[in-house]
Structure formats: C-alpha cells, structure tokens
C-alpha cells in the first residue's frame, strides 16, 4: 500500500472530500437488509433454549449436545473463509453473491425446519445433521451478504449507512424473536416445545418474506473482466492475515464481542444472585433489545459527523462508562439497573457497526495494493473474529468466577457475590477500552479512502467490466 500514505492518526481535514449526490434509496436498502432479520433471529435460540430443550424434552445427554454443538460451530468457523473465497471467485450472469445467498437460503430454511420442528424421538445423528445443514446455509448467506453490502458503494459515509440498515435489521430480528417465547412463558411457562415451534415458525416466515426482496432490491456491482493473477487459498490467507489494517479491526472486534458476551452471559447470574430479582433476567434482556433497534440510526448520525474511527472510539468508551456505572447498582436500586440497560440498548452493537463499515474500506486498500478484490474473504475473516470474541469472553469470565468462589447453584459467600458484580461490570468495561485503544490511531480516514477510490476507479476505467 505504498501509493497511499498511512502515517499517523486520523484527524479532521479541511480538504476531506464531500459526498455529493443521493445514496441508495431507503426502500431498497430496507429490502436488501431485511434478510438479516431471520439470520439474527435464528442465532439467539441456539444459545438460549435449544440445548436445554433437546436435553430436557428429547432426552439427549448434555455431554452429547455439547459435543455436537462444538462440532457444528467448528464447521461454521471453518466454512467461513471457504465460502468467502469461493464467492469472490464466482462468475455467473446472476452475479457473484446472489447465487450463494439463494442456495444458502434453501439450506438455511431446511436446517431451521429440522432444528425447530424435530420428531418426537430423535437420535444424536439427527441433531448433528440438522446443525450441519443449518450452519452451512447460514454461512452461505451471511458471508456473501456482508461482502455484497461492502461493495454496494465506495463512498465513505454511504458505506456506513448501508451497514447501519443491516445492523438495524439484525437488532429488529433479535427483538422480534424474543417476543413470542416471552409471551409463551407468561401463558404456558412449561411448554418448551410450543416455544420451540413458535420460534421456528417466525424464522421460516421471516425467511420466506425477506429472501426474494434481499436478492432483487439492489443490483450487484460489476466486477473487472480480468484481475491480477489468481493465487491459491493459503497464499490468499497469508496476504489477508498479513494486512495490518485488517488485523487491527479484527482484534478490536474480538475485544468488543468478548465484552458483550461477558455481559450477556452474566446478566442472569447478576439478576438472580446479586439483585435477588430472577423475574427481571429476561425482561432486562428484552428491554435492551427494544432500545437496540434505535442504536444504528443514532450512531450513523454521529458517524457522519465524526467519521468511523472517532465514532467507533466514542461508542466503545461510552459502553465502558455504562458498564463501570454498574458498580453503583445495589439490590435496592433496580431503577438504576433499568436505566443502564436502556442506555446500553442505545449503544448496542454500535462499535461492531463502525468496524464492519471499516472492513470495506480496508478491502479497497488491499485491492489497490494487490490487484485482487477479496471483499468476501475479508468479511469471512471478520466473521471469524466475531465468533472468537464470545468464546474468549465466556471462556475467561466463567472460570474466573468459579475461582473467586461463586456458585451458580446453592449459597455463595458474600465476597463471591460481590466478585460477580465486579466481573460483570469491569470485564466488559475493560474489553471496550481495549477495543477503543486498538483503533485509536487507525490511519484510514475519509480523505485517504477517497484517494484509494480514485486510484481504483482510474484502474477500472482502463479495464472492461462484467456484470
């Protein structure tokens, strides 16, 4: 990337290019981004109640379920870069990304039907096959879907706007998928199968409604008829993981998602063991998602004014402050916990949003330096980071609590319960501060990105393009 200087921190520039002209119509972005609703909605039940229900109702052992989910998640992680690389190289008259999403939608629907509508008696093999189909379909949608979004515009703020529509649809999916199970818990609290079926029905209906609009709302951008000499998968991986800009984004996102997983994983423990209010565990989670729908548009407005790097840093520091504020919560100050949950919702995923929008910019810089468009591979690696963060967060927090003497069942010592509060508050706060530090001097700002885009456009003007 020698042609574009990256020397020093981003700073406001008087000569930063203004973005003129209308962006993609809001209705088209809503149609395109709507597929995020069933995608995000399907992920939450896999954590919240499918393992518990397959054990308690269908009789599979916890060890078996854990092993199958481990293998399923391993395949999910391994398939991300494969799909990213193959979708980058795909050439059809329907586009690069669209065929993968269409085929993935069919597999995702089949996998969801198998998972959420199982037969009365099932064997471990059934769960394994269902998860394999589900995760394969999910990856075939998610990676090309994210890459397509990153390619829709080369304009700095428009790229953030596109990511915001996807982010808002994801937040809406998380909110909607929680409503039916929450209502069923009030009406028929012991009927886990009804909750499973209702959730599956929501996911399948949402998929049927959103798949076609997502595929047809916006045309795929044209790609060069010829590119630089193709290199093998491992060489491509080495180039990607050698990209220092991308590695900083990945590390920042790992920190963000690790902090989020600590907060989500310990919320129920905090409500039950520290606050003595088990009835509020689900309610606080739902409340956060209600306000989380507004987080994307809110931080998009901030991003337009400050830029992605500064906004990402602000997002992380605000979330760190919110988590530190939990130290002021005591069993008799429920109002403060609710207020912090609402505030947390208004910042929900805001750092991830900015980092996701920055991936497309880094991909442009990589293409200018190498002659290869690896947007799909870049987003697949970003997806890997988003999956590694939660594993790291929970993998650190739960053993730490056990070492500090906290007992999820039975009576814990007062000191151990107080330790729960500190891990719940300071673990995510530290993670968000680390995330902000990693992008503090990120050099790729609007001005530098505009120079990259001008160079790419000049190169493309000399090369024929194919649809």
C-alpha positions in Angstrom: 0.0 0.0 0.0 2.9 2.3 -0.7 0.9 4.5 -3.0 -1.3 5.7 -0.2 0.4 7.1 2.9 -0.7 5.8 6.3 1.4 7.9 8.6 -0.2 8.9 11.8 -3.6 9.2 13.4 -6.7 10.2 11.5 -7.6 13.9 12.0 -10.2 16.2 10.6 -9.2 17.6 7.3 -10.5 20.7 5.6 -9.9 19.1 2.2 -11.7 15.9 3.0 -14.0 15.2 0.1 -17.7 15.9 0.5 -20.0 13.1 -0.6 -22.5 14.6 -3.0 -25.5 13.0 -4.7 -28.2 10.8 -3.4 -27.3 7.4 -1.9 -29.2 4.2 -2.5 -32.9 4.6 -1.8 -34.0 3.8 1.7 -36.7 1.4 0.5 -34.1 -0.6 -1.5 -31.8 -0.8 1.5 -34.6 -2.0 3.7 -35.4 -4.7 1.2 -31.8 -5.7 0.8 -31.1 -5.7 4.6 -34.3 -7.4 5.6 -32.6 -10.9 5.3 -30.7 -10.0 8.5 -33.9 -10.5 10.4 -34.2 -14.3 10.2 -30.4 -14.6 10.3 -30.0 -12.8 13.6 -33.3 -14.2 14.9 -32.2 -17.8 14.4 -28.9 -17.4 16.3 -30.3 -16.4 19.7 -32.4 -19.6 20.3 -29.4 -21.7 19.6 -27.9 -20.3 22.8 -30.9 -19.5 24.9 -33.1 -22.7 24.9 -32.4 -25.2 22.1 -29.7 -27.1 24.1 -31.8 -27.1 27.3 -34.9 -28.3 25.4 -33.1 -31.0 23.5 -31.8 -32.3 26.8 -34.9 -32.0 29.0 -37.6 -32.9 26.5 -35.9 -35.1 23.8 -33.6 -36.9 26.2 -30.2 -36.2 24.7 -27.4 -36.0 27.2 -25.7 -32.7 27.9 -22.4 -34.1 27.0 -23.7 -35.3 23.7 -25.4 -32.0 22.9 -22.2 -30.1 23.9 -20.0 -32.2 21.6 -22.4 -31.9 18.7 -22.7 -28.1 19.1 -18.9 -28.0 19.3 -18.5 -29.8 16.0 -21.3 -27.7 14.4 -19.6 -24.5 15.5 -16.2 -25.8 14.3 -17.7 -26.4 10.9 -19.3 -23.0 10.9 -16.0 -21.3 11.6 -14.1 -23.5 9.1 -16.6 -22.8 6.3 -16.5 -19.0 6.6 -13.2 -18.4 4.7 -14.1 -21.2 2.2 -17.4 -19.5 1.2 -15.8 -16.1 1.3 -13.0 -17.1 -1.1 -15.4 -19.1 -3.5 -17.9 -16.2 -3.6 -15.1 -13.8 -4.5 -14.2 -16.1 -7.4 -17.7 -16.9 -8.6 -18.8 -15.5 -12.0 -22.3 -16.1 -13.2 -24.8 -14.0 -15.1 -26.7 -13.7 -11.8 -23.7 -12.1 -10.1 -21.1 -13.3 -7.6 -23.0 -13.1 -4.3 -26.6 -13.8 -5.3 -26.3 -17.5 -6.3 -24.7 -18.2 -2.9 -27.4 -16.4 -0.9 -30.2 -18.1 -2.9 -28.7 -21.6 -2.3 -27.9 -20.8 1.3 -31.5 -19.6 1.9 -32.8 -23.0 0.9 -30.3 -24.8 3.1 -30.9 -22.4 6.0 -34.7 -23.0 5.7 -34.3 -26.8 5.7 -31.9 -26.6 8.7 -34.2 -24.3 10.6 -37.2 -26.7 10.0 -35.1 -29.7 11.2 -33.9 -27.8 14.3 -37.2 -26.2 15.4 -39.6 -28.9 14.3 -37.9 -32.2 15.3 -39.7 -35.5 15.5 -40.9 -36.9 18.9 -37.9 -39.2 19.2 -34.5 -38.1 17.9 -31.0 -39.6 17.9 -27.8 -37.6 18.2 -27.2 -38.0 14.5 -30.4 -36.1 13.8 -29.1 -33.1 15.7 -25.7 -33.3 14.1 -27.2 -33.3 10.6 -29.6 -30.5 11.4 -26.8 -28.3 12.7 -24.6 -29.1 9.7 -27.3 -28.1 7.2 -28.3 -25.0 9.4 -24.7 -23.7 9.7 -23.9 -24.4 6.1 -26.9 -22.4 4.9 -26.2 -19.6 7.4 -22.6 -19.2 6.2 -23.6 -19.3 2.5 -26.0 -16.4 3.2 -24.0 -14.4 5.8 -20.6 -14.1 4.2 -21.7 -13.1 0.6 -24.5 -10.9 2.1 -21.9 -8.9 4.1 -19.5 -8.8 1.2 -22.2 -7.6 -1.2 -23.1 -4.8 1.3 -19.5 -3.8 1.5 -19.3 -3.5 -2.3 -22.5 -1.5 -2.9 -20.8 1.8 -2.5 -17.2 3.0 -2.4 -18.3 6.3 -0.7 -17.1 6.6 2.8 -20.3 7.6 4.7 -22.6 5.7 2.3 -20.9 2.5 3.2 -21.6 3.2 6.9 -25.3 4.0 6.0 -25.6 0.6 4.2 -24.1 -1.2 7.2 -26.5 0.7 9.5 -29.5 -0.7 7.7 -28.2 -4.2 8.1 -27.4 -3.6 11.7 -30.9 -2.3 12.4 -32.5 -5.3 10.7 -30.3 -7.5 12.9 -31.4 -5.7 16.0 -35.0 -6.0 14.9 -34.6 -9.7 14.4 -33.2 -10.2 17.9 -36.1 -8.2 19.3 -38.8 -10.0 17.4 -37.5 -13.5 18.1 -37.7 -12.8 21.8 -41.3 -11.6 21.9 -43.1 -14.9 21.2 -41.1 -17.0 23.7 -41.6 -14.3 26.3 -45.3 -14.3 25.8 -45.5 -18.1 25.9 -43.5 -18.1 29.1 -46.3 -16.0 30.7 -49.1 -18.1 29.2 -47.7 -21.7 29.2 -44.4 -21.5 31.1 -43.7 -25.2 31.0 -44.4 -25.8 27.3 -41.0 -25.7 25.8 -42.0 -27.4 22.6 -44.5 -24.7 21.9 -41.8 -22.1 22.4 -39.5 -24.0 20.0 -42.2 -24.3 17.3 -43.3 -20.7 17.6 -39.7 -19.5 17.2 -39.1 -21.8 14.2 -42.3 -20.6 12.6 -41.2 -17.0 13.0 -37.8 -17.7 11.4 -39.3 -19.6 8.4 -41.9 -17.0 7.7 -39.3 -14.2 8.0 -37.0 -16.1 5.6 -39.8 -16.6 3.1 -40.7 -12.9 3.2 -37.2 -11.4 3.1 -35.2 -13.7 0.8 -36.6 -12.6 -2.6 -36.5 -8.8 -1.7 -33.0 -9.1 -0.5 -31.9 -10.8 -3.7 -33.7 -8.4 -6.0 -33.8 -5.0 -4.3 -30.3 -3.9 -5.5 -28.2 -5.0 -8.4 -24.8 -6.4 -7.7 -21.9 -4.1 -8.7 -20.0 -5.0 -11.9 -16.6 -6.7 -11.4 -13.5 -6.4 -13.6 -13.4 -8.8 -16.6 -9.8 -9.6 -15.6 -7.9 -9.3 -12.4 -4.4 -9.9 -11.3 -3.1 -13.4 -11.5 -5.1 -15.7 -9.1 -3.2 -17.1 -6.2 -4.1 -20.1 -4.1 -6.2 -20.2 -0.9 -3.3 -20.4 1.5 -1.4 -17.6 -0.2 -4.6 -15.5 -0.1 -5.0 -16.3 3.6 -1.4 -15.3 4.3 -1.9 -12.0 2.5 -5.1 -11.3 4.4 -3.7 -12.1 7.8 -0.6 -10.0 6.9 -2.8 -6.9 6.4 -2.1 -4.8 9.4 -5.1 -2.6 9.0 -7.4 -5.6 8.9 -5.7 -7.2 11.9 -6.4 -4.1 14.0 -10.1 -4.2 13.1 -10.3 -7.9 13.8 -8.5 -7.5 17.2 -10.8 -4.6 18.1 -13.9 -6.6 17.2 -12.7 -9.6 19.2 -12.5 -7.3 22.2 -15.9 -5.8 21.6 -17.7 -9.2 21.2 -15.8 -10.6 24.2 -17.1 -7.8 26.4 -20.6 -8.2 25.0 -20.6 -12.0 25.7 -19.4 -11.4 29.3 -22.3 -9.0 29.9 -24.9 -11.3 28.2 -23.6 -14.4 29.9 -23.6 -13.0 33.4 -26.8 -10.9 33.3 -29.0 -13.7 34.6 -26.5 -14.6 37.3 -26.4 -10.9 38.4 -30.2 -10.6 38.5 -30.7 -13.8 40.4 -27.7 -13.9 42.8 -26.8 -10.3 43.4 -30.1 -8.4 42.8 -32.4 -11.2 44.1 -34.7 -10.5 41.1 -34.9 -13.6 38.9 -38.0 -12.3 37.3 -36.1 -9.4 35.7 -33.4 -11.5 33.9 -35.4 -11.9 30.6 -37.1 -8.5 31.0 -33.8 -6.6 31.1 -32.5 -8.5 28.1 -35.7 -7.7 26.1 -35.6 -4.1 27.2 -32.1 -3.7 25.9 -33.1 -5.1 22.5 -36.1 -2.8 22.3 -33.8 0.3 22.5 -31.1 -1.5 20.5 -33.2 -1.0 17.3 -32.6 2.7 17.6 -28.8 2.3 18.1 -27.9 2.0 14.4 -29.6 5.2 13.2 -28.4 7.1 16.2 -24.7 6.2 15.7 -25.0 6.6 11.9 -25.7 10.3 12.5 -22.7 10.6 14.8 -20.6 8.7 12.3 -21.5 11.2 9.5 -20.2 14.0 11.7 -17.1 12.5 13.3 -16.0 9.7 10.9 -15.8 6.0 11.5 -12.7 5.8 13.7 -13.7 8.6 16.1 -17.3 7.3 16.3 -16.0 3.7 16.9 -13.8 5.0 19.8 -16.7 7.1 21.2 -19.0 4.0 21.0 -16.6 1.9 23.0 -15.8 4.5 25.6 -19.5 5.2 26.2 -20.1 1.5 26.6 -17.2 1.2 29.0 -18.6 4.0 31.1 -22.1 2.3 31.2 -20.5 -0.9 32.4 -18.5 0.9 35.1 -21.7 2.5 36.2 -22.9 -1.0 37.2 -20.7 -0.7 40.2 -23.1 1.9 41.6 -26.0 -0.7 41.3 -27.2 -2.3 44.6 -30.1 -4.7 45.3 -32.3 -1.7 46.2 -31.5 0.4 43.1 -33.4 -1.5 40.4 -34.2 1.8 38.7 -30.5 2.4 38.1 -30.0 -1.1 36.6 -33.0 -0.4 34.3 -31.6 3.0 33.3 -28.3 1.4 32.4 -30.0 -1.3 30.4 -31.8 1.3 28.4 -28.6 3.2 27.8 -26.8 0.0 26.9 -29.5 -0.7 24.3 -28.9 2.7 22.7 -25.3 1.8 22.2 -26.0 -1.9 21.3 -23.6 -3.1 18.6 -22.5 0.4 17.8 -18.8 -0.4 17.8 -19.4 -3.5 15.7 -21.3 -1.3 13.2 -18.4 1.0 12.7 -15.8 -1.8 12.5 -18.0 -3.6 9.9 -18.2 -0.5 7.8 -14.4 -0.1 8.1 -13.8 -3.6 6.7 -14.9 -2.5 3.2 -12.5 0.5 3.3 -9.6 -1.8 4.2 -10.6 -4.2 1.4 -10.4 -1.3 -1.0 -6.8 -0.5 0.2 -5.9 -4.2 -0.2 -7.3 -4.3 -3.7 -5.3 -1.3 -4.7 -2.1 -2.8 -3.3 -2.6 -6.4 -4.7 -4.9 -6.1 -7.7 -7.3 -8.6 -6.1 -10.8 -8.0 -4.8 -11.1 -10.1 -1.7 -14.1 -8.5 -0.1 -15.8 -11.8 0.6 -12.7 -13.3 2.2 -12.2 -10.1 4.3 -15.7 -10.3 5.6 -15.4 -14.0 6.3 -12.3 -13.3 8.5 -14.3 -10.6 10.2 -17.0 -13.1 10.9 -14.4 -15.4 12.4 -13.3 -12.6 14.8 -17.0 -12.0 15.8 -17.3 -15.7 16.7 -13.9 -15.9 18.5 -14.8 -12.9 20.8 -17.8 -14.6 22.6 -15.8 -17.8 23.1 -12.9 -15.8 24.7 -15.2 -13.7 26.9 -17.2 -16.5 28.4 -14.1 -18.7 28.5 -12.4 -16.2 30.7 -15.3 -14.9 32.8 -16.9 -18.2 34.0 -13.6 -19.9 35.2 -12.7 -16.6 36.9 -16.0 -16.5 38.8 -15.5 -20.2 39.8 -12.0 -19.4 41.0 -13.4 -16.5 43.0 -15.9 -18.9 44.7 -19.1 -18.0 43.0 -21.6 -20.9 43.0 -24.5 -20.7 40.4 -26.4 -23.3 42.5 -26.6 -23.1 46.2 -25.3 -20.4 48.5 -22.3 -18.3 47.6 -20.3 -16.4 50.2 -20.9 -12.6 50.2 -17.5 -12.0 48.9 -18.1 -14.2 45.9 -21.4 -12.5 45.1 -19.6 -9.1 45.3 -16.9 -10.6 42.9 -19.7 -11.4 40.5 -20.7 -7.8 40.4 -17.1 -6.6 39.7 -16.6 -9.2 36.9 -20.0 -8.3 35.4 -19.1 -4.6 35.4 -15.4 -4.4 34.8 -14.9 -7.3 32.4 -16.9 -5.7 29.6 -15.6 -2.2 30.5 -12.0 -3.4 30.1 -12.9 -5.1 26.8 -14.4 -2.0 25.4 -11.4 0.1 26.4 -9.1 -2.3 24.7 -11.2 -2.2 21.6 -11.0 1.6 21.5 -7.3 1.6 22.1 -6.7 -0.8 19.1 -8.3 1.7 16.6 -7.1 4.9 18.4 -4.5 5.7 15.7 -6.2 3.9 12.8 -5.0 5.8 9.7 -7.6 5.1 7.0 -9.8 8.1 7.2 -12.2 9.6 4.7 -9.6 11.6 2.8 -7.2 8.7 2.5 -10.0 6.4 1.4 -11.1 8.9 -1.2 -7.6 8.8 -2.7 -7.8 5.0 -2.8 -11.2 5.0 -4.5 -9.9 7.5 -7.1 -7.0 5.2 -7.9 -9.3 2.1 -8.1 -11.7 3.9 -10.3 -8.9 5.1 -12.6 -7.7 1.5 -12.9 -11.2 0.2 -13.5 -11.8 2.7 -16.3 -9.0 1.1 -18.3 -10.4 -2.5 -17.8 -13.7 -3.7 -19.2 -16.2 -4.8 -16.6 -18.6 -7.8 -16.5 -22.0 -7.9 -14.7 
